[in-house]
């Protein structure tokens, strides 16, 4: 994730779910009653409340019930819940406008006429706001969007027309017309000052504000159409639909900008000798984003539901450019995984786990026959996604050492959230990319000549008491323990999006594994120090990692006390996250360990590791890979989208203020001339 992508991700703190339509209506009526008590002065408080409900709340109710139906009749997508929330927002704008106008009349020489002028301007502003939202959500032309957007303004104006007695100042009609359209005797005394010219001004202002909305949208839409060949309204409408009601309209936008890609899907299957599958590691080289369940955001859970044995869907070496555009694309990934699982050739020979380090990159690996399972990490340093091309190149280094199939996992287990401009995306040509390739080739070379034995596998998992609010997805925590000879290697998978700094090393310590432990299989491989002077070296790694500090870039490694208290549950291990984006609808940086008690997580993982160790039984293991043809965001599309969205927010806000100031100045001039 780059700085522009992190800026866009930070907007998720504003994500809310729209309340049900009846909740919005109830709140609107309460606000209307309170406004009536404050604005009107009759003999009884309840009468004031009723007048507020009638003149302010009734138009809101009409808009809530009618806007969605009218919009859908015209081919739009406005739902009752969105319409009610929009009507409530319009009511709040109108109440706020009248409140400010009332305060100004008390503090200055402005009279009642100013309040009526503010009322007219407020009704026009409500119309403009609702026109903007209706155009964004329904993607209709301004002329069509005007119809549903004007319901609340027209309803309020009609009530004012009838109960202000304006009809009596116009010649024509008869007793029936006057009975229907002229009821000043039933209205609060303050409304009698409204005259026909006020309604003419309202019409003029609505036209002026509609033109301003159209100009604003045309200006901010131009860069999107030129660069991405899509409309900004498609993005705004889809985003509003998702954050308000969890709809999938945003996928249509992503599909329009997407590109076709061929991605490897690798399966490492463990089966009992009776032929039943005990566990399955599935690694698809796509990114489980962009957010929530949009696109591939829920890919890990889908993979888990599809597997016969206990599924382990860790994060692959792929960034946001390889987000799946729709959830339908997940089906293609699952089909490829099923084909790969059906073609697996099993073996009963495996090596113990071995770890190698180069610079900032650490790689844990095991060999099964001619296939290699690798898990990479940059902990205790901070890192985010590993680029697709870097992952392919690193896998090539392992194949150059004789590996037939390679599953290269990005453990994705140490990051400092959005605190830095560059969050550690590992890109081609960077020092970190070469560190990863060097470490991968080194551990693969060591595993090639490592002794083999029959493997035993034990697994355990817990859904956990935590939810996405605490950074944990539905897969909870899963642990696999592989025993080869007298060596036990553990793979801990947490259904979350990255981890708080230092947590990975604390987990390894609780399992009795030092973060700098090289393992027997790679012991003949001397690790090198990276370009970072703080990076651990062969002799000083453990000491550097045990220097605990909460500052940026600090080492949070295990203490000797932690290792001693835990005992040795495993000889080597790695802690991984799935990078599920379900947790990011709560917070853009909702990492594992940020919102849940770390000690409780450590205890749970230790218990699951013991349970998996008790579950050990002989297995056969095999690996196979298939290519899936899917539609992803595409190269540089994520960066383009993020930069456009950030520019729209920054410059669009300033431009919106300029447009509002210009419109308000013109409105004041119109009132003055009238």
Phi, psi and omega per residue, in radians:
X1 nan 2.247 3.125
X2 -1.595 3.109 -3.107
X3 -1.125 -0.657 3.125
X4 -1.178 -0.673 3.097
X5 -1.177 -0.622 3.124
X6 -1.197 -0.616 3.074
X7 -1.087 -0.722 3.121
X8 -1.189 -0.716 -3.140
X9 -1.104 -0.548 -3.116
X10 -1.128 -0.319 3.128
X11 -1.206 -0.227 -3.111
X12 -1.149 -0.256 3.088
X13 -1.177 -0.262 3.107
X14 -1.634 0.022 -3.104
X15 -1.202 2.217 3.059
X16 -2.369 2.761 3.045
X17 -1.734 2.311 -3.141
X18 -1.127 2.346 3.087
X19 -1.180 2.825 3.085
X20 -1.099 2.687 -2.998
X21 -1.037 -0.631 -3.115
X22 -1.233 -0.499 3.074
X23 -1.185 -0.745 3.106
X24 -1.104 -0.719 -3.137
X25 -1.126 -0.759 -3.139
X26 -1.068 -0.769 3.131
X27 -1.146 -0.665 3.133
X28 -1.090 -0.714 -3.134
X29 -1.200 -0.637 3.082
X30 -1.110 -0.784 3.116
X31 -1.090 -0.734 3.141
X32 -1.096 -0.735 3.120
X33 -1.106 -0.753 3.120
X34 -1.108 -0.708 3.114
X35 -1.139 -0.645 3.110
X36 -1.117 -0.724 3.115
X37 -1.091 -0.651 -3.118
X38 -1.343 -0.550 -2.993
X39 -1.630 -0.632 -3.020
X40 -1.761 2.789 -3.052
X41 -2.396 1.226 3.091
X42 -1.692 -3.058 -3.083
X43 -1.253 -0.475 -3.042
X44 -2.169 2.473 3.127
X45 -1.106 -0.705 -3.129
X46 -1.120 -0.571 3.093
X47 -1.183 -0.697 3.061
X48 -1.067 -0.754 3.136
X49 -1.097 -0.732 3.140
X50 -1.110 -0.724 3.121
X51 -1.110 -0.647 3.068
X52 -1.117 -0.753 3.103
X53 -1.086 -0.703 -3.059
X54 -1.236 -0.870 -3.022
X55 -1.487 -0.385 -3.139
X56 -1.947 -0.746 -3.072
X57 -1.336 -0.674 -3.097
X58 -1.065 -0.808 3.072
X59 -1.032 -0.590 3.101
X60 -1.150 -0.736 3.107
X61 -1.107 -0.788 3.126
X62 -1.029 -0.791 3.140
X63 -1.133 -0.703 -3.136
X64 -1.067 -0.706 -3.060
X65 -1.482 -0.490 -3.007
X66 -1.726 -0.556 -3.032
X67 -1.019 -0.841 -3.091
X68 -1.108 -0.764 -3.134
X69 -1.108 -0.774 3.128
X70 -1.119 -0.771 -3.112
X71 -1.090 -0.749 -3.136
X72 -1.202 -0.600 3.061
X73 -1.073 -0.517 -3.124
X74 -1.609 0.163 3.098
X75 1.601 0.220 -3.128
X76 -1.525 -3.021 -3.051
X77 -2.256 0.327 -3.126
X78 -1.251 2.191 -3.141
X79 -1.668 2.847 3.111
X80 -1.002 -0.685 -3.131
X81 -1.166 -0.734 3.106
X82 -1.165 -0.717 -3.139
X83 -1.093 -0.719 3.126
X84 -1.139 -0.743 3.109
X85 -1.125 -0.678 3.126
X86 -1.161 -0.728 3.103
X87 -1.132 -0.705 3.096
X88 -1.084 -0.734 3.096
X89 -1.064 -0.738 3.095
X90 -1.067 -0.715 3.113
X91 -1.099 -0.738 3.132
X92 -1.115 -0.673 3.084
X93 -1.078 -0.775 -3.116
X94 -1.154 -0.771 3.132
X95 -1.111 -0.732 3.124
X96 -1.106 -0.712 3.130
X97 -1.086 -0.817 -3.131
X98 -1.176 -0.601 3.114
X99 -1.124 -0.815 3.122
X100 -1.096 -0.744 3.129
X101 -1.095 -0.720 3.126
X102 -1.114 -0.724 3.112
X103 -1.099 -0.722 -3.128
X104 -1.134 -0.636 3.116
X105 -1.175 -0.547 3.106
X106 -1.265 -0.655 -3.052
X107 -1.571 -0.098 -3.084
X108 -2.431 -3.025 -3.133
X109 -1.538 0.086 3.126
X110 -1.137 2.460 -3.088
X111 -1.810 -2.901 -3.105
X112 -1.105 -0.512 -3.139
X113 -1.045 -0.601 3.111
X114 -1.121 -0.659 3.120
X115 -1.120 -0.714 3.118
X116 -1.155 -0.684 3.093
X117 -1.097 -0.728 3.103
X118 -1.113 -0.648 3.100
X119 -1.078 -0.766 3.114
X120 -1.099 -0.804 3.134
X121 -1.110 -0.670 3.117
X122 -1.121 -0.723 3.102
X123 -1.113 -0.680 3.095
X124 -1.161 -0.654 3.118
X125 -1.164 -0.681 3.077
X126 -1.055 -0.757 3.107
X127 -1.068 -0.772 -3.116
X128 -1.117 -0.763 3.126
X129 -1.071 -0.801 -3.101
X130 -1.245 -0.525 3.052
X131 -1.127 -0.755 3.123
X132 -1.059 -0.818 -3.107
X133 -1.180 -0.751 -3.139
X134 -1.093 -0.727 3.107
X135 -1.109 -0.673 -3.126
X136 -1.229 -0.770 -3.071
X137 -1.306 -0.766 -3.031
X138 -1.689 -0.188 3.132
X139 0.909 0.761 3.101
X140 -1.774 2.803 3.102
X141 -1.175 2.746 -3.122
X142 -0.994 -0.671 -3.092
X143 -1.127 -0.601 3.118
X144 -1.424 -0.703 -3.113
X145 -1.142 -0.425 3.128
X146 -1.019 -0.601 -3.032
X147 -1.116 -0.996 3.107
X148 -1.223 -0.523 -3.084
X149 -1.231 -0.354 -3.064
X150 -1.632 -0.024 -3.028
X151 -1.028 -0.843 -3.071
X152 -1.196 -0.727 3.138
X153 -1.148 -0.784 -3.135
X154 -1.145 -0.702 3.139
X155 -1.091 -0.776 3.124
X156 -1.129 -0.767 -3.137
X157 -1.105 -0.652 -3.140
X158 -1.151 -0.737 3.095
X159 -1.099 -0.733 3.113
X160 -1.132 -0.651 3.136
X161 -1.112 -0.758 -3.086
X162 -1.251 -0.797 -2.974
X163 -1.622 -0.079 3.064
X164 -1.574 -0.179 -3.118
X165 1.416 0.261 -3.126
X166 -1.047 -0.554 -3.116
X167 -1.033 -0.570 -3.073
X168 -1.234 -0.327 3.115
X169 -1.500 -0.010 3.130
X170 -1.972 2.215 -3.133
X171 -1.242 2.608 3.111
X172 1.976 3.024 -3.133
X173 1.476 -2.951 -3.131
X174 -2.647 -2.939 -3.120
X175 -1.023 -0.691 -3.128
X176 -1.162 -0.761 3.136
X177 -1.093 -0.754 3.136
X178 -1.143 -0.632 3.128
X179 -1.140 -0.615 -3.121
X180 -1.426 -0.689 -2.953
X181 -1.985 0.083 3.130
X182 -2.434 1.744 -3.122
X183 -2.311 0.908 -3.104
X184 -1.128 -0.445 -3.115
X185 -1.177 -0.331 -3.128
X186 -1.741 0.067 -3.065
X187 -1.863 2.794 3.041
X188 -1.045 2.576 -3.085
X189 -1.019 -0.541 -3.072
X190 -1.122 -0.362 -3.076
X191 -1.378 -0.200 -3.043
X192 -1.223 -0.231 3.138
X193 -1.424 -0.108 3.122
X194 -1.312 2.293 -3.074
X195 -2.138 2.885 -3.107
X196 -0.957 -0.581 -3.100
X197 -1.115 -0.475 3.103
X198 -1.089 -0.652 3.128
X199 -1.280 -0.583 3.046
X200 -1.132 -0.737 3.089
X201 -1.102 -0.680 3.114
X202 -1.052 -0.768 3.107
X203 -1.077 -0.755 3.138
X204 -1.114 -0.766 -3.133
X205 -1.142 -0.665 3.118
X206 -1.080 -0.725 3.083
X207 -1.106 -0.784 3.137
X208 -1.064 -0.805 -3.119
X209 -1.182 -0.625 3.101
X210 -1.105 -0.724 3.089
X211 -1.105 -0.704 3.125
X212 -1.094 -0.727 3.103
X213 -1.092 -0.751 -3.137
X214 -1.112 -0.751 3.132
X215 -1.117 -0.754 -3.135
X216 -1.052 -0.832 -3.130
X217 -1.151 -0.666 -3.139
X218 -1.113 -0.681 -3.114
X219 -1.213 -0.840 -3.097
X220 -1.303 -0.307 -3.123
X221 -1.420 -0.409 -3.023
X222 -1.030 -0.852 3.141
X223 -1.081 -0.615 -3.132
X224 -1.136 -0.750 -3.122
X225 -1.205 -0.609 -3.111
X226 -1.301 -0.637 -3.057
X227 -1.624 -0.716 -3.038
X228 -1.965 -0.136 -3.137
X229 1.041 0.607 3.059
X230 -2.379 2.906 3.133
X231 -1.672 2.526 3.078
X232 -1.100 -0.455 3.114
X233 -1.134 -0.570 3.089
X234 -1.104 -0.719 3.134
X235 -1.217 -0.836 -3.116
X236 -1.094 -0.801 -3.127
X237 -1.079 -0.783 3.120
X238 -1.145 -0.699 -3.131
X239 -1.177 -0.753 3.105
X240 -1.077 -0.751 3.131
X241 -1.082 -0.672 -3.118
X242 -1.258 -0.855 -3.069
X243 -1.261 -0.435 -3.106
X244 -1.492 -0.716 -3.032
X245 -2.367 0.060 3.114
X246 1.263 0.445 3.125
X247 -1.324 2.981 -3.101
X248 -1.910 0.421 3.134
X249 -1.092 -0.495 -3.125
X250 -1.107 -0.484 3.126
X251 -1.112 -0.575 3.099
X252 -1.087 -0.678 3.102
X253 -1.142 -0.829 -3.131
X254 -1.101 -0.638 3.137
X255 -1.137 -0.591 -3.133
X256 -1.186 -0.520 -3.121
X257 -1.744 -0.031 -3.010
X258 -1.292 2.897 3.095
X259 -2.305 2.606 3.122
X260 -1.340 2.461 -3.138
X261 -2.493 2.680 3.068
X262 -1.887 2.042 -3.054
X263 -2.144 2.367 3.076
X264 -1.246 2.431 3.031
X265 -2.136 1.970 -3.041
X266 -1.910 2.377 -3.140
X267 -2.119 2.246 3.004
X268 -2.000 1.922 -2.999
X269 -1.911 2.408 3.071
X270 -2.031 2.178 -3.132
X271 -2.242 2.632 3.071
X272 -1.294 2.956 -3.111
X273 -1.316 -0.152 3.025
X274 -1.526 0.037 3.083
X275 1.675 -0.151 -3.136
X276 -1.433 2.483 -3.124
X277 -1.392 2.242 3.140
X278 -1.612 -0.695 -3.133
X279 -2.702 2.729 3.141
X280 -2.511 2.107 2.978
X281 -1.592 2.221 3.138
X282 -2.172 2.124 -3.120
X283 -2.181 1.851 3.063
X284 -1.779 2.242 -3.081
X285 -1.390 1.078 3.009
X286 -2.301 2.950 3.137
X287 -1.820 2.289 -3.109
X288 -1.401 1.138 -3.136
X289 -2.359 -2.975 0.200
X290 -1.566 -0.534 -3.114
X291 -2.764 2.623 3.063
X292 0.900 -2.315 3.121
X293 -1.787 0.192 3.080
X294 -1.255 2.432 3.132
X295 1.076 -2.181 3.135
X296 -1.756 0.373 -3.088
X297 -1.029 -0.489 -3.129
X298 -1.899 0.431 -3.121
X299 -0.968 -0.787 -3.114
X300 -0.988 -0.758 -3.133
X301 -1.164 -0.680 3.113
X302 -1.091 -0.723 3.109
X303 -1.092 -0.741 -3.116
X304 -1.116 -0.696 -3.137
X305 -1.197 -0.463 -3.043
X306 -1.492 -0.360 -3.038
X307 -1.423 2.626 3.082
X308 -1.352 -0.857 3.108
X309 -1.533 -3.036 3.103
X310 -1.181 2.146 -3.011
X311 -1.579 2.468 3.022
X312 -2.164 1.737 -3.141
X313 -1.824 1.393 -3.110
X314 -1.286 3.096 -3.120
X315 -1.417 2.399 3.118
X316 -1.642 2.988 3.080
X317 -1.422 1.459 3.126
X318 -2.758 2.481 -3.137
X319 -1.829 -2.898 -3.016
X320 -1.138 -0.361 3.065
X321 -1.120 -0.325 3.133
X322 -1.872 0.509 2.915
X323 -1.167 2.352 3.006
X324 -1.241 2.428 -3.023
X325 -1.361 -0.524 3.127
X326 -2.428 2.812 3.091
X327 -1.161 -0.394 3.103
X328 -1.067 -0.523 -3.130
X329 -1.159 -0.410 3.109
X330 -1.083 -0.571 3.132
X331 -1.039 -0.693 3.123
X332 -1.130 -0.658 3.104
X333 -1.144 -0.770 -3.129
X334 -1.147 -0.661 3.101
X335 -1.096 -0.723 3.107
X336 -1.145 -0.670 3.105
X337 -1.119 -0.704 3.119
X338 -1.140 -0.708 3.104
X339 -1.114 -0.730 3.136
X340 -1.122 -0.748 -3.136
X341 -1.097 -0.624 -3.132
X342 -1.228 -0.399 -3.070
X343 -1.815 0.155 -3.110
X344 -1.143 2.352 3.007
X345 -1.796 2.091 -2.987
X346 -1.602 2.690 3.063
X347 -2.431 2.743 3.084
X348 -1.937 0.437 3.132
X349 -2.103 2.338 -3.135
X350 -2.633 2.828 3.078
X351 -1.847 2.852 3.005
X352 -1.230 2.907 3.140
X353 -1.274 2.493 3.094
X354 -2.359 2.533 -3.095
X355 -2.174 2.491 3.072
X356 -2.394 2.609 -3.125
X357 -2.218 2.461 2.996
X358 -2.464 2.015 -3.093
X359 1.065 -2.156 -3.129
X360 -1.548 -0.218 -3.037
X361 -1.583 2.355 3.050
X362 -2.162 2.323 -3.110
X363 -2.239 2.169 3.019
X364 -1.768 2.352 -3.102
X365 -2.526 2.765 2.991
X366 -2.460 2.592 3.106
X367 -1.914 2.374 3.062
X368 -2.121 1.767 -3.019
X369 1.115 -2.067 3.113
X370 -1.759 0.093 -3.087
X371 -1.835 2.640 -3.053
X372 -2.239 2.294 3.017
X373 -1.846 2.170 -3.067
X374 -2.242 2.470 3.065
X375 -2.271 2.101 -3.055
X376 -1.860 2.614 3.125
X377 -2.618 2.630 3.041
X378 -1.926 0.135 3.107
X379 -1.111 2.568 0.132
X380 -1.498 0.107 3.054
X381 -1.317 2.996 -3.065
X382 -1.704 2.357 3.117
X383 -2.662 2.683 3.061
X384 -2.028 -2.247 -3.037
X385 -1.347 2.583 3.019
X386 -1.677 2.262 -3.084
X387 -1.074 2.568 -3.124
X388 -0.924 -0.813 -3.099
X389 -1.155 -0.637 3.111
X390 -1.122 -0.725 3.110
X391 -1.093 -0.750 3.098
X392 -1.087 -0.742 -3.139
X393 -1.135 -0.727 3.123
X394 -1.140 -0.707 3.067
X395 -1.075 -0.616 3.093
X396 -1.108 -0.584 3.097
X397 -1.116 -0.666 3.111
X398 -1.201 -0.682 3.113
X399 -1.150 -0.577 3.108
X400 -1.126 -0.354 3.096
X401 -1.651 0.228 3.016
X402 1.823 -0.009 -3.141
X403 -1.266 2.397 3.125
X404 -1.481 -0.935 3.077
X405 -2.064 2.501 -3.115
X406 -2.280 2.212 2.968
X407 -1.942 1.837 -3.107
X408 -1.816 1.902 -3.091
X409 -1.635 2.391 2.941
X410 -1.612 1.865 -3.064
X411 -1.055 -0.509 2.997
X412 0.933 1.019 -2.911
X413 -2.323 0.387 3.057
X414 -2.814 1.981 -3.141
X415 -2.668 2.726 3.135
X416 -1.917 0.575 3.037
X417 1.154 -2.382 -3.101
X418 -1.813 0.438 -3.058
X419 -1.321 -0.389 -3.117
X420 -2.022 2.733 -3.138
X421 -1.183 -0.701 3.096
X422 -1.912 2.061 -3.003
X423 -1.584 0.248 3.026
X424 1.614 0.486 3.059
X425 -1.110 2.162 -3.082
X426 -1.509 1.875 -3.022
X427 -1.946 2.799 3.107
X428 -1.024 2.438 3.104
X429 1.563 -0.179 3.134
X430 -1.404 2.790 3.098
X431 -1.047 -0.654 -3.131
X432 -1.130 -0.603 3.121
X433 -1.136 -0.694 3.105
X434 -1.253 -0.580 3.052
X435 -1.046 -0.774 -3.121
X436 -1.132 -0.779 3.138
X437 -1.104 -0.704 3.136
X438 -1.135 -0.810 -3.126
X439 -1.138 -0.664 3.130
X440 -1.126 -0.832 3.122
X441 -1.100 -0.641 -3.103
X442 -1.183 -0.790 -3.115
X443 -1.253 -0.589 3.096
X444 -1.137 -0.659 3.112
X445 -1.144 -0.718 3.125
X446 -1.168 -0.684 -3.124
X447 -1.205 -0.455 -3.091
X448 -1.055 -0.632 -3.092
X449 -1.854 0.145 -3.118
X450 -1.282 2.607 3.135
X451 -1.162 2.610 -3.097
X452 -1.959 2.658 3.047
X453 -2.602 3.028 3.100
X454 -1.322 2.284 -3.096
X455 -1.491 2.634 2.950
X456 -2.148 2.479 -3.104
X457 -2.215 2.382 2.986
X458 -2.269 2.470 -3.114
X459 -2.309 2.749 3.066
X460 -2.767 2.638 3.059
X461 -2.677 2.756 3.133
X462 -2.467 2.299 3.127
X463 -1.157 -0.403 3.123
X464 1.264 2.746 3.102
X465 -1.427 0.010 -3.052
X466 -1.655 2.798 -3.089
X467 -2.194 3.126 3.068
X468 -0.954 -0.464 3.105
X469 -1.081 -0.579 3.091
X470 -1.657 0.180 3.070
X471 1.540 0.233 -3.105
X472 -2.095 2.223 3.117
X473 -1.465 -3.073 -3.035
X474 -1.166 -0.319 -3.134
X475 -1.409 -0.192 3.081
X476 1.090 -2.312 -3.122
X477 -2.119 2.305 -3.135
X478 -2.226 2.454 -3.109
X479 -2.286 2.315 3.014
X480 -2.115 2.281 3.109
X481 -2.061 2.139 3.112
X482 -1.899 2.133 3.094
X483 -1.867 2.115 3.085
X484 -2.234 1.991 -3.022
X485 1.162 -2.190 3.109
X486 -1.853 0.299 -3.111
X487 -1.922 2.368 3.075
X488 -2.045 2.226 3.133
X489 -2.053 2.309 -3.094
X490 -1.993 2.527 3.058
X491 -2.182 1.948 -3.136
X492 -1.786 2.122 -3.135
X493 -2.041 2.133 3.122
X494 -1.940 2.280 -3.127
X495 -1.404 1.422 -3.119
X496 -2.683 -3.137 -3.111
X497 -1.991 1.664 -3.138
X498 1.115 3.105 -3.036
X499 -2.380 2.705 3.068
X500 -1.136 2.557 -3.125
X501 -0.960 2.365 3.081
X502 1.508 -0.319 -3.075
X503 -1.166 -0.680 3.137
X504 -1.029 -0.757 -3.114
X505 -1.228 -0.560 3.078
X506 -1.175 -0.630 3.101
X507 -1.157 -0.789 3.114
X508 -1.052 -0.680 3.130
X509 -1.116 -0.724 3.135
X510 -1.105 -0.488 3.113
X511 -1.526 0.011 3.119
X512 1.456 0.310 -3.129
X513 -1.986 2.194 3.052
X514 -1.331 2.502 -3.106
X515 -1.111 -0.415 -3.122
X516 -1.761 0.194 -3.117
X517 -1.152 2.205 -3.092
X518 -1.494 -0.482 -3.129
X519 1.470 2.664 -3.045
X520 -1.159 -0.681 -3.028
X521 -1.129 -0.482 -3.096
X522 -1.962 0.305 -3.033
X523 -1.168 -0.362 3.127
X524 -1.483 0.124 -3.118
X525 -1.880 1.967 -3.085
X526 -1.436 2.069 3.130
X527 -1.211 2.641 -3.141
X528 -1.908 2.652 3.049
X529 -1.382 2.480 3.128
X530 -1.461 3.117 -3.118
X531 -1.194 -0.366 3.126
X532 -1.310 2.126 -3.136
X533 -1.089 -0.328 3.106
X534 -1.534 -0.140 -3.093
X535 -1.151 2.495 -3.134
X536 -1.193 2.566 3.092
X537 -1.978 3.127 -3.081
X538 -1.071 -0.681 -3.090
X539 -1.665 -0.550 -3.041
X540 -1.823 0.113 -3.044
X541 -1.075 -0.845 -3.074
X542 -1.116 -0.726 -3.135
X543 -1.138 -0.714 -3.136
X544 -1.119 -0.715 -3.086
X545 -1.292 -0.394 -3.126
X546 -1.514 -0.012 3.075
X547 -1.435 1.653 -3.014
X548 -1.438 2.381 3.062
X549 -2.767 2.651 -3.115
X550 -1.655 0.081 -3.122
X551 -1.355 2.952 -3.137
X552 -1.143 2.351 3.108
X553 1.332 0.133 -3.079
X554 -1.357 2.811 3.099
X555 -1.617 2.235 -3.117
X556 -2.056 0.645 -3.015
X557 -1.192 2.989 -3.096
X558 -1.205 2.652 3.045
X559 -1.646 2.830 3.104
X560 -1.087 -0.582 -3.138
X561 -1.123 -0.695 3.141
X562 -1.107 -0.767 -3.140
X563 -1.135 -0.761 -3.104
X564 -1.150 -0.676 -3.117
X565 -1.196 -0.580 -3.031
X566 -1.402 -0.572 -2.968
X567 1.394 3.074 -3.104
X568 -1.739 1.766 3.070
X569 -1.463 -0.560 -3.092
X570 -2.409 2.764 3.073
X571 -1.588 -0.561 3.061
X572 -2.666 2.732 -3.091
X573 -2.909 2.853 2.980
X574 -2.465 2.552 3.116
X575 -1.887 2.232 -3.038
X576 -2.208 2.744 2.968
X577 -2.106 2.718 3.141
X578 -1.402 -0.305 -3.015
X579 1.136 0.489 3.076
X580 -1.009 2.433 -3.141
X581 -1.772 0.182 3.021
X582 -1.066 -0.636 -3.074
X583 -1.261 -0.226 -3.054
X584 -1.539 0.037 2.959
X585 -1.390 -0.248 3.101
X586 -1.545 -0.825 -3.128
X587 -2.730 2.497 -3.074
X588 -1.200 -0.375 3.136
X589 -2.147 0.771 -3.074
X590 -1.433 1.217 -3.048
X591 -1.412 2.772 3.097
X592 -1.089 2.227 3.138
X593 1.727 -0.180 -3.115
X594 -1.418 -0.615 -3.038
X595 -2.095 -0.021 3.120
X596 -2.054 2.768 -3.135
X597 -1.215 1.985 -3.093
X598 -0.988 -0.669 -3.102
X599 -1.111 -0.646 3.106
X600 -1.150 -0.654 3.090
X601 -1.153 -0.732 3.120
X602 -1.065 -0.769 3.133
X603 -1.105 -0.736 -3.134
X604 -1.088 -0.777 -3.125
X605 -1.140 -0.699 3.107
X606 -1.109 -0.727 3.110
X607 -1.117 -0.739 3.135
X608 -1.161 -0.611 3.112
X609 -1.145 -0.721 3.076
X610 -1.119 -0.720 3.126
X611 -1.112 -0.734 3.111
X612 -1.136 -0.630 3.114
X613 -1.147 -0.602 3.080
X614 -1.269 -0.319 -3.092
X615 -1.604 0.067 -3.073
X616 -1.016 2.335 3.050
X617 -2.672 2.690 -3.115
X618 -1.079 2.436 3.138
X619 -2.451 2.857 2.901
X620 -1.854 2.662 -3.076
X621 -2.418 2.537 3.102
X622 -2.724 2.819 -3.081
X623 -2.366 2.473 3.091
X624 -2.601 2.722 -3.090
X625 -2.352 2.460 3.060
X626 -2.312 2.643 3.098
X627 -1.639 2.402 3.082
X628 -1.963 2.320 3.089
X629 -1.664 1.930 -3.042
X630 -2.307 2.912 3.037
X631 -1.824 2.140 -3.123
X632 -2.101 3.072 3.140
X633 -0.980 -0.753 3.112
X634 1.810 2.812 -3.085
X635 -1.061 2.206 3.085
X636 1.180 -0.039 -3.131
X637 -1.180 -0.656 3.139
X638 -1.099 -0.765 3.133
X639 -1.130 -0.722 3.109
X640 -1.099 -0.787 3.130
X641 -1.087 -0.802 -3.125
X642 -1.101 -0.757 -3.118
X643 -1.156 -0.691 3.113
X644 -1.143 -0.769 -3.132
X645 -1.118 -0.747 3.130
X646 -1.146 -0.690 3.109
X647 -1.146 -0.678 3.124
X648 -1.098 -0.707 -3.121
X649 -1.190 -0.782 -3.095
X650 -1.254 -0.987 -3.087
X651 -1.340 -0.600 3.138
X652 -1.111 -0.636 3.105
X653 -1.114 -0.789 3.119
X654 -1.132 -0.726 3.132
X655 -1.144 -0.667 3.110
X656 -1.087 -0.730 3.100
X657 -1.094 -0.688 3.117
X658 -1.129 -0.736 3.124
X659 -1.123 -0.753 -3.142
X660 -1.098 -0.752 3.132
X661 -1.081 -0.738 3.139
X662 -1.132 -0.751 -3.128
X663 -1.152 -0.719 3.124
X664 -1.112 -0.676 3.113
X665 -1.123 -0.745 3.110
X666 -1.149 -0.655 3.111
X667 -1.086 -0.770 3.129
X668 -1.082 -0.687 3.109
X669 -1.127 -0.705 3.124
X670 -1.111 -0.747 3.119
X671 -1.109 -0.683 -3.128
X672 -1.137 -0.760 -3.129
X673 -1.228 -0.525 -3.134
X674 -1.343 nan nan
